[in-house]
Amino acid sequence: MPEITRDTVLAALAHHIGRDRGVTARALVDEIAGMFARPADERELRHVIELLRREGEHICGTTRDGYYIARDEVELTETCQFLYNRAMTSLTQVAAMRRVSLPDLAGQLRLKT
């Protein structure tokens, strides 16, 4: 049974280069695992994609376009902006819940060296 691993995800994404070739998480899991796909496989796919991005792979993805490998700098920049905006939305919520300003929260998040 094919598993969702860094190698199987990269191999599947090799067929999805550019926004116009984007693929949903469900469809990508189906490509990798076929009829053996489990409900938890989409969650595992997202985890593997996060790890691959941390390794520097240019894996783009939005809810509108699906997942794909960046064809050019524009696609990569747009995905980075999407991820940045999503992170800022989460941090803004945390700041509000903690009743601190976002700059104060950012100061609290600094690691001591």
Secondary structure, 3 states (H helix, E strand, C coil): CCCCCHHHHHHHHCCCECHHHCECHHHHHHHHHHHHCCCCHHHHHHHHHHHHHHCCCCEEEECCCEEEECCCHHHHHHHHHHHHHHHHHHHHHHHHHHCCCHHHHHHHHCCCC
